Amino acid sequence: WSNTATGIDSNGIALSLNASGFFADVFFAPGWSDANFGWDRTGKAKYWFSTKEGDEKAKIGELYLRAGYSADFGTISGYYNFVSESSQDFGLGYKNTFGSVEMFVNALGFLEKDGKFDKIRAEVFAKTNVDALGLAAFVPVEVSLKDENKDKPVSLGAIAKVTYSLGSVTPYLYLKGANFLADKFSMT
Protein backbone atom coordinates (compact mmCIF):
# COMPACT_ATOMS: atom_id res chain seq x y z
CA TRP A 1 0.00 0.00 0.00
CA SER A 2 3.02 2.29 -0.05
CA ASN A 3 2.48 3.55 -3.64
CA THR A 4 6.17 3.35 -4.42
CA ALA A 5 7.12 4.41 -7.94
CA THR A 6 9.70 1.65 -8.35
CA GLY A 7 7.50 -1.08 -9.83
CA ILE A 8 6.31 -2.10 -13.25
CA ASP A 9 2.72 -2.76 -14.27
CA SER A 10 2.60 -4.68 -17.54
CA ASN A 11 2.68 -8.09 -19.19
CA GLY A 12 5.83 -9.70 -20.47
CA ILE A 13 8.58 -12.19 -19.88
CA ALA A 14 10.75 -12.05 -16.76
CA LEU A 15 14.13 -13.69 -16.22
CA SER A 16 15.45 -13.85 -12.66
CA LEU A 17 18.70 -14.95 -11.06
CA ASN A 18 19.26 -15.31 -7.32
CA ALA A 19 22.54 -16.68 -5.94
CA SER A 20 24.57 -16.11 -2.74
CA GLY A 21 22.71 -12.93 -1.80
CA PHE A 22 22.91 -11.41 -5.27
CA PHE A 23 19.78 -11.06 -7.38
CA ALA A 24 18.98 -9.74 -10.84
CA ASP A 25 15.79 -9.46 -12.87
CA VAL A 26 15.23 -8.62 -16.52
CA PHE A 27 11.68 -7.99 -17.66
CA PHE A 28 10.74 -7.66 -21.35
CA ALA A 29 7.36 -5.97 -21.43
CA PRO A 30 5.58 -5.57 -24.75
CA GLY A 31 2.58 -4.56 -22.66
CA TRP A 32 -1.13 -4.92 -23.13
CA SER A 33 -2.63 -5.03 -26.58
CA ASP A 34 -5.71 -3.12 -27.64
CA ALA A 35 -8.05 -6.11 -27.58
CA ASN A 36 -9.04 -8.96 -25.27
CA PHE A 37 -7.75 -7.16 -22.16
CA GLY A 38 -4.42 -8.85 -22.71
CA TRP A 39 -2.49 -10.45 -25.52
CA ASP A 40 -4.08 -9.58 -28.86
CA ARG A 41 -4.95 -12.77 -30.70
CA THR A 42 -6.13 -10.92 -33.83
CA GLY A 43 -2.66 -10.35 -35.26
CA LYS A 44 -2.27 -6.80 -33.93
CA ALA A 45 -0.06 -7.76 -30.99
CA LYS A 46 2.58 -5.41 -29.66
CA TYR A 47 6.06 -6.86 -29.86
CA TRP A 48 9.03 -6.13 -27.65
CA PHE A 49 11.42 -5.50 -30.57
CA SER A 50 9.95 -4.30 -33.86
CA THR A 51 10.43 -2.09 -36.85
CA LYS A 52 8.01 -0.66 -39.38
CA GLU A 53 8.61 -0.25 -43.08
CA GLY A 54 10.32 3.08 -43.65
CA ASP A 55 11.70 3.37 -40.10
CA GLU A 56 15.41 3.98 -39.84
CA LYS A 57 15.81 2.02 -36.65
CA ALA A 58 14.02 -0.67 -34.72
CA LYS A 59 11.97 0.22 -31.67
CA ILE A 60 12.16 -1.70 -28.43
CA GLY A 61 9.32 -2.12 -25.98
CA GLU A 62 9.47 -1.62 -22.24
CA LEU A 63 12.52 -3.09 -20.51
CA TYR A 64 12.90 -3.29 -16.73
CA LEU A 65 16.23 -4.22 -15.09
CA ARG A 66 16.79 -4.71 -11.36
CA ALA A 67 19.81 -5.93 -9.43
CA GLY A 68 20.89 -5.97 -5.82
CA TYR A 69 22.53 -7.67 -2.90
CA SER A 70 21.11 -8.88 0.43
CA ALA A 71 23.14 -9.62 3.55
CA ASP A 72 22.92 -9.10 7.31
CA PHE A 73 23.17 -5.30 6.83
CA GLY A 74 19.98 -5.27 4.71
CA THR A 75 19.26 -5.16 1.00
CA ILE A 76 20.61 -2.63 -1.48
CA SER A 77 19.22 -2.59 -5.00
CA GLY A 78 18.92 -0.52 -8.12
CA TYR A 79 16.62 -0.54 -11.11
CA TYR A 80 16.29 0.95 -14.60
CA ASN A 81 12.96 1.09 -16.43
CA PHE A 82 12.99 1.91 -20.14
CA VAL A 83 9.34 2.57 -20.98
CA SER A 84 10.06 4.33 -24.29
CA GLU A 85 12.52 6.82 -25.73
CA SER A 86 10.52 9.59 -24.07
CA SER A 87 10.02 7.92 -20.69
CA GLN A 88 12.70 6.33 -18.53
CA ASP A 89 13.24 6.06 -14.80
CA PHE A 90 15.85 4.61 -12.47
CA GLY A 91 16.50 4.36 -8.79
CA LEU A 92 18.48 3.06 -5.83
CA GLY A 93 17.04 1.63 -2.65
CA TYR A 94 17.90 0.28 0.78
CA LYS A 95 15.72 -2.04 2.87
CA ASN A 96 16.27 -3.44 6.35
CA THR A 97 14.64 -4.43 9.62
CA PHE A 98 15.87 -2.93 12.89
CA GLY A 99 14.31 -4.84 15.78
CA SER A 100 10.59 -4.65 15.10
CA VAL A 101 10.88 -1.74 12.62
CA GLU A 102 10.81 -2.67 8.93
CA MET A 103 11.86 0.16 6.59
CA PHE A 104 12.98 1.11 3.11
CA VAL A 105 14.38 4.25 1.47
CA ASN A 106 14.35 4.90 -2.29
CA ALA A 107 15.91 7.62 -4.46
CA LEU A 108 14.46 7.88 -7.99
CA GLY A 109 15.07 9.86 -11.17
CA PHE A 110 12.77 10.30 -14.17
CA LEU A 111 14.08 11.27 -17.62
CA GLU A 112 12.39 12.95 -20.59
CA LYS A 113 13.02 12.28 -24.28
CA ASP A 114 15.90 14.75 -24.51
CA GLY A 115 17.69 13.07 -21.60
CA LYS A 116 16.92 15.87 -19.13
CA PHE A 117 15.51 15.12 -15.71
CA ASP A 118 11.73 15.47 -15.52
CA LYS A 119 11.59 14.96 -11.76
CA ILE A 120 13.40 13.38 -8.85
CA ARG A 121 11.70 11.56 -5.98
CA ALA A 122 12.67 10.26 -2.55
CA GLU A 123 10.56 7.71 -0.66
CA VAL A 124 10.70 6.60 2.98
CA PHE A 125 8.63 3.76 4.45
CA ALA A 126 8.57 2.36 7.99
CA LYS A 127 6.27 0.04 9.91
CA THR A 128 6.30 -1.62 13.30
CA ASN A 129 4.09 -3.52 15.72
CA VAL A 130 4.16 -3.01 19.47
CA ASP A 131 1.97 -5.64 21.10
CA ALA A 132 -1.50 -5.11 19.54
CA LEU A 133 -0.65 -1.66 18.09
CA GLY A 134 0.57 -1.43 14.49
CA LEU A 135 2.02 1.73 12.93
CA ALA A 136 3.01 2.27 9.30
CA ALA A 137 3.97 5.38 7.31
CA PHE A 138 5.04 6.13 3.74
CA VAL A 139 6.34 9.59 2.79
CA PRO A 140 7.23 10.47 -0.83
CA VAL A 141 8.86 13.81 -1.67
CA GLU A 142 8.93 14.76 -5.34
CA VAL A 143 10.72 17.67 -7.00
CA SER A 144 9.54 18.61 -10.49
CA LEU A 145 12.21 20.04 -12.75
CA LYS A 146 9.79 21.15 -15.47
CA ASP A 147 9.55 24.87 -16.22
CA GLU A 148 5.75 24.88 -15.88
CA ASN A 149 6.11 23.75 -12.24
CA LYS A 150 8.82 26.20 -11.19
CA ASP A 151 6.45 28.12 -8.88
CA LYS A 152 5.63 25.00 -6.81
CA PRO A 153 8.22 22.37 -7.71
CA VAL A 154 8.07 20.31 -4.49
CA SER A 155 5.26 17.97 -3.47
CA LEU A 156 5.09 16.15 -0.16
CA GLY A 157 2.71 13.24 0.28
CA ALA A 158 2.06 10.86 3.13
CA ILE A 159 0.21 7.68 3.91
CA ALA A 160 -0.25 6.55 7.50
CA LYS A 161 -2.00 3.54 8.96
CA VAL A 162 -2.64 2.77 12.62
CA THR A 163 -4.11 -0.60 13.64
CA TYR A 164 -5.07 -2.12 16.97
CA SER A 165 -5.86 -5.83 17.28
CA LEU A 166 -8.82 -6.70 19.49
CA GLY A 167 -9.02 -10.47 19.33
CA SER A 168 -10.29 -11.45 15.88
CA VAL A 169 -11.11 -7.84 14.92
CA THR A 170 -8.55 -5.21 13.90
CA PRO A 171 -9.92 -1.69 13.52
CA TYR A 172 -7.66 0.76 11.73
CA LEU A 173 -7.22 4.41 10.84
CA TYR A 174 -5.90 5.10 7.33
CA LEU A 175 -4.85 8.60 6.20
CA LYS A 176 -3.58 9.58 2.76
CA GLY A 177 -2.56 13.00 1.43
CA ALA A 178 -1.20 13.42 -2.10
CA ASN A 179 0.47 16.81 -1.65
CA PHE A 180 0.49 18.70 1.63
CA LEU A 181 2.36 21.60 0.01
CA ALA A 182 -0.37 22.33 -2.57
CA ASP A 183 -2.48 25.49 -2.29
CA LYS A 184 -5.50 23.23 -1.77
CA PHE A 185 -5.02 19.65 -0.72
CA SER A 186 -7.31 16.84 0.23
CA MET A 187 -6.85 13.95 2.57
CA THR A 188 -8.68 10.63 2.64
KEKE-3310 file (N, C-alpha, C; in steps of 0.2 Angstrom, whole numbers, plus 5000, padded with zeros to 4 digits):
npx = (5004:5011:5012:5024:5035:5043:5040:5034:5020:5014:5012:5023:5039:5049:5065:5075:5088:5095:5107:5118:5115:5115:5105:5096:5085:5077:5065:5055:5044:5031:5019:5001:4989:4978:4966:4955:4959:4972:4984:4984:4975:4972:4981:4986:4996:5007:5024:5040:5052:5053:5051:5045:5040:5050:5055:5070:5076:5075:5062:5062:5052:5045:5057:5064:5075:5083:5094:5103:5109:5108:5111:5117:5117:5106:5096:5102:5098:5096:5087:5082:5071:5065:5054:5050:5057:5055:5052:5059:5065:5074:5082:5088:5089:5087:5084:5079:5077:5076:5076:5060:5056:5052:5059:5061:5071:5070:5078:5074:5075:5068:5068:5066:5062:5073:5083:5085:5082:5066:5059:5063:5063:5061:5058:5052:5048:5041:5037:5030:5026:5019:5015:4998:4997:4999:5009:5012:5020:5022:5031:5032:5043:5043:5052:5049:5056:5052:5049:5036:5032:5039:5035:5029:5038:5040:5032:5024:5019:5010:5006:4998:4995:4986:4984:4975:4974:4960:4957:4949:4946:4952:4952:4956:4965:4966:4976:4978:4987:4990:4998:5004:5009:5002:4992:4978:4974:4969:4963:4962)
npy = (4994:5006:5014:5015:5021:5012:5001:4990:4989:4978:4967:4953:4945:4938:4936:4929:4929:4922:4921:4917:4929:4939:4946:4947:4954:4954:4961:4959:4969:4969:4974:4978:4973:4980:4974:4961:4963:4960:4949:4951:4942:4944:4947:4959:4961:4969:4970:4966:4970:4978:4984:4996:4997:5008:5015:5021:5014:5001:4999:4997:4988:4990:4989:4982:4982:4975:4974:4968:4966:4956:4955:4953:4966:4972:4975:4981:4989:4992:4999:5000:5007:5006:5013:5020:5029:5042:5041:5036:5029:5027:5020:5019:5009:5005:4993:4986:4978:4984:4978:4978:4986:4988:4994:5005:5014:5025:5032:5041:5044:5053:5053:5063:5064:5071:5067:5075:5078:5075:5074:5071:5060:5055:5042:5036:5023:5015:5003:4996:4985:4985:4976:4974:4985:4993:5002:5011:5020:5030:5041:5051:5062:5074:5082:5092:5096:5103:5117:5123:5120:5128:5137:5130:5118:5107:5093:5085:5070:5059:5043:5035:5023:5016:5003:4992:4977:4968:4955:4944:4955:4969:4985:5000:5015:5025:5036:5047:5058:5067:5079:5089:5101:5108:5122:5120:5105:5088:5076:5058)
npz = (5000:4999:4988:4980:4968:4961:4954:4941:4929:4919:4906:4901:4899:4911:4918:4930:4942:4956:4968:4981:4989:4979:4967:4952:4940:4924:4913:4900:4892:4882:4884:4886:4874:4862:4862:4869:4883:4886:4879:4861:4851:4838:4828:4829:4839:4851:4850:4858:4852:4837:4820:4808:4791:4782:4794:4801:4812:4823:4835:4853:4865:4882:4895:4909:4922:4936:4950:4964:4981:4995:5013:5030:5034:5027:5012:4997:4982:4964:4950:4933:4921:4906:4897:4886:4872:4876:4890:4904:4919:4934:4949:4966:4981:4998:5010:5026:5042:5058:5074:5078:5068:5052:5037:5022:5010:4996:4981:4967:4949:4935:4918:4903:4885:4879:4887:4898:4916:4922:4934:4951:4965:4982:4993:5009:5020:5034:5046:5061:5074:5090:5103:5102:5094:5079:5068:5053:5040:5025:5016:5002:4993:4980:4967:4955:4939:4929:4918:4919:4932:4940:4950:4961:4964:4973:4980:4993:5000:5010:5018:5031:5043:5056:5067:5078:5086:5092:5098:5087:5078:5070:5070:5061:5057:5043:5033:5020:5010:4995:4992:5003:5002:4992:4986:4988:4996:4998:5009:5012)
capx = (5000:5015:5012:5031:5036:5048:5038:5032:5014:5013:5013:5029:5043:5054:5071:5077:5094:5096:5113:5123:5114:5115:5099:5095:5079:5076:5058:5054:5037:5028:5013:4994:4987:4971:4960:4955:4961:4978:4988:4980:4975:4969:4987:4989:5000:5013:5030:5045:5057:5050:5052:5040:5043:5052:5058:5077:5079:5070:5060:5061:5047:5047:5063:5064:5081:5084:5099:5104:5113:5106:5116:5115:5116:5100:5096:5103:5096:5095:5083:5081:5065:5065:5047:5050:5063:5053:5050:5064:5066:5079:5083:5092:5085:5089:5079:5081:5073:5079:5072:5053:5054:5054:5059:5065:5072:5072:5080:5072:5075:5064:5070:5062:5065:5079:5088:5085:5078:5059:5058:5067:5059:5063:5053:5054:5043:5043:5031:5031:5020:5021:5010:4993:4997:5003:5010:5015:5020:5025:5032:5036:5044:5045:5054:5048:5061:5049:5048:5029:5031:5044:5032:5028:5041:5040:5026:5025:5014:5010:5001:4999:4990:4987:4979:4975:4971:4956:4955:4949:4944:4957:4950:4962:4964:4971:4976:4982:4987:4994:5002:5002:5012:4998:4988:4972:4975:4963:4966:4957)
capy = (5000:5011:5018:5017:5022:5008:4995:4989:4986:4977:4960:4952:4939:4940:4932:4931:4925:4923:4917:4919:4935:4943:4945:4951:4953:4957:4960:4962:4970:4972:4977:4975:4975:4984:4969:4955:4964:4956:4948:4952:4936:4945:4948:4966:4961:4973:4966:4969:4972:4978:4990:4997:4999:5015:5017:5020:5010:4997:5001:4991:4989:4992:4985:4984:4979:4976:4970:4970:4962:4956:4952:4955:4974:4974:4974:4987:4987:4997:4997:5005:5005:5010:5013:5022:5034:5048:5040:5032:5030:5023:5022:5015:5008:5001:4990:4983:4978:4985:4976:4977:4991:4987:5001:5006:5021:5024:5038:5039:5049:5051:5056:5065:5061:5074:5065:5079:5076:5077:5075:5067:5058:5051:5039:5033:5019:5012:5000:4992:4982:4985:4972:4974:4992:4993:5009:5011:5027:5031:5048:5052:5069:5074:5088:5093:5100:5106:5124:5124:5119:5131:5141:5125:5112:5102:5090:5081:5066:5054:5038:5033:5018:5014:4997:4989:4971:4967:4948:4943:4961:4974:4992:5004:5022:5025:5043:5048:5065:5067:5084:5093:5108:5112:5127:5116:5098:5084:5070:5053)
capz = (5000:5000:4982:4978:4960:4958:4951:4934:4929:4912:4904:4898:4901:4916:4919:4937:4945:4963:4970:4986:4991:4974:4963:4946:4936:4917:4912:4893:4893:4876:4887:4884:4867:4862:4862:4874:4889:4886:4872:4856:4846:4831:4824:4830:4845:4852:4851:4862:4847:4831:4816:4803:4785:4782:4799:4801:4817:4826:4842:4858:4870:4889:4897:4916:4925:4943:4953:4971:4985:5002:5018:5037:5034:5024:5005:4993:4975:4959:4944:4927:4918:4899:4895:4879:4871:4880:4897:4907:4926:4938:4956:4971:4987:5004:5014:5032:5048:5064:5079:5075:5063:5045:5033:5016:5007:4989:4978:4960:4944:4929:4912:4897:4879:4877:4892:4904:4921:4922:4941:4956:4970:4987:4997:5015:5022:5040:5050:5067:5079:5097:5105:5098:5090:5072:5065:5046:5037:5019:5014:4996:4992:4973:4965:4948:4936:4923:4919:4921:4939:4944:4956:4966:4961:4978:4983:4999:5001:5016:5020:5038:5045:5063:5068:5085:5086:5097:5097:5079:5075:5070:5068:5059:5054:5037:5031:5014:5007:4989:4992:5008:5000:4987:4989:4991:4996:5001:5013:5013)
cpx = (5004:5015:5019:5031:5041:5046:5036:5025:5012:5013:5020:5032:5048:5059:5074:5083:5094:5102:5117:5122:5113:5108:5099:5089:5079:5069:5057:5046:5034:5021:5006:4993:4980:4965:4960:4958:4968:4981:4983:4980:4973:4975:4989:4993:5005:5019:5036:5050:5054:5052:5046:5043:5044:5055:5066:5080:5073:5068:5060:5055:5049:5052:5064:5070:5082:5089:5100:5108:5109:5111:5113:5114:5109:5100:5097:5101:5095:5090:5084:5075:5065:5058:5046:5056:5061:5051:5055:5064:5071:5079:5087:5088:5089:5084:5082:5076:5078:5075:5065:5051:5057:5054:5063:5065:5074:5074:5079:5074:5071:5066:5065:5065:5072:5085:5089:5080:5071:5057:5063:5062:5062:5057:5056:5047:5046:5036:5034:5025:5023:5015:5004:4992:5001:5003:5014:5015:5024:5025:5036:5037:5047:5046:5053:5053:5059:5048:5041:5027:5035:5041:5031:5031:5041:5033:5028:5019:5015:5004:5003:4993:4992:4982:4980:4971:4967:4953:4955:4947:4950:4955:4957:4960:4969:4970:4980:4981:4992:4999:5000:5005:5008:4994:4981:4974:4969:4967:4960:4958)
cpy = (5006:5016:5020:5017:5017:5002:4995:4986:4985:4969:4959:4945:4941:4934:4934:4926:4927:4919:4920:4927:4940:4941:4949:4949:4957:4956:4963:4963:4973:4976:4974:4977:4979:4980:4964:4956:4960:4955:4948:4946:4937:4947:4955:4967:4966:4968:4970:4973:4972:4984:4990:4999:5006:5018:5016:5015:5006:5000:4995:4993:4991:4987:4987:4979:4980:4972:4973:4965:4962:4952:4954:4962:4976:4972:4981:4985:4993:4995:5003:5002:5010:5008:5014:5027:5040:5047:5034:5034:5025:5025:5017:5015:5004:4999:4986:4982:4979:4984:4974:4982:4989:4993:5000:5013:5021:5031:5037:5045:5048:5056:5058:5062:5064:5072:5070:5076:5079:5079:5070:5066:5054:5048:5035:5029:5016:5009:4996:4990:4982:4982:4972:4981:4991:5000:5008:5018:5027:5038:5049:5060:5069:5081:5088:5098:5103:5113:5126:5123:5123:5135:5136:5118:5106:5099:5085:5077:5062:5049:5036:5028:5016:5008:4995:4983:4970:4960:4946:4949:4966:4980:4995:5011:5023:5033:5043:5055:5065:5073:5089:5101:5112:5117:5125:5109:5095:5078:5065:5049)
cpz = (5000:4994:4979:4970:4957:4954:4943:4934:4921:4912:4901:4900:4905:4917:4925:4938:4952:4966:4975:4988:4985:4970:4957:4942:4929:4915:4905:4893:4887:4878:4884:4877:4868:4862:4867:4881:4891:4880:4867:4851:4839:4826:4825:4837:4845:4853:4854:4857:4840:4827:4811:4797:4784:4788:4799:4806:4820:4833:4847:4863:4877:4891:4905:4919:4932:4946:4960:4975:4992:5007:5025:5038:5031:5016:5001:4985:4971:4954:4939:4923:4912:4897:4888:4878:4875:4887:4899:4915:4929:4945:4960:4977:4992:5008:5020:5037:5054:5070:5076:5070:5056:5041:5026:5014:5000:4986:4970:4956:4938:4923:4906:4891:4877:4882:4898:4910:4921:4930:4945:4962:4975:4991:5003:5017:5029:5043:5055:5070:5086:5101:5100:5093:5084:5070:5058:5043:5030:5017:5008:4995:4984:4971:4957:4945:4930:4924:4921:4928:4943:4950:4962:4964:4966:4980:4988:5001:5008:5016:5026:5039:5052:5064:5076:5085:5093:5096:5089:5075:5075:5066:5066:5057:5048:5034:5025:5011:5001:4989:4997:5007:4995:4990:4992:4991:5000:5005:5014:5019)
residu = (TRP:SER:ASN:THR:ALA:THR:GLY:ILE:ASP:SER:ASN:GLY:ILE:ALA:LEU:SER:LEU:ASN:ALA:SER:GLY:PHE:PHE:ALA:ASP:VAL:PHE:PHE:ALA:PRO:GLY:TRP:SER:ASP:ALA:ASN:PHE:GLY:TRP:ASP:ARG:THR:GLY:LYS:ALA:LYS:TYR:TRP:PHE:SER:THR:LYS:GLU:GLY:ASP:GLU:LYS:ALA:LYS:ILE:GLY:GLU:LEU:TYR:LEU:ARG:ALA:GLY:TYR:SER:ALA:ASP:PHE:GLY:THR:ILE:SER:GLY:TYR:TYR:ASN:PHE:VAL:SER:GLU:SER:SER:GLN:ASP:PHE:GLY:LEU:GLY:TYR:LYS:ASN:THR:PHE:GLY:SER:VAL:GLU:MET:PHE:VAL:ASN:ALA:LEU:GLY:PHE:LEU:GLU:LYS:ASP:GLY:LYS:PHE:ASP:LYS:ILE:ARG:ALA:GLU:VAL:PHE:ALA:LYS:THR:ASN:VAL:ASP:ALA:LEU:GLY:LEU:ALA:ALA:PHE:VAL:PRO:VAL:GLU:VAL:SER:LEU:LYS:ASP:GLU:ASN:LYS:ASP:LYS:PRO:VAL:SER:LEU:GLY:ALA:ILE:ALA:LYS:VAL:THR:TYR:SER:LEU:GLY:SER:VAL:THR:PRO:TYR:LEU:TYR:LEU:LYS:GLY:ALA:ASN:PHE:LEU:ALA:ASP:LYS:PHE:SER:MET:THR)
# end
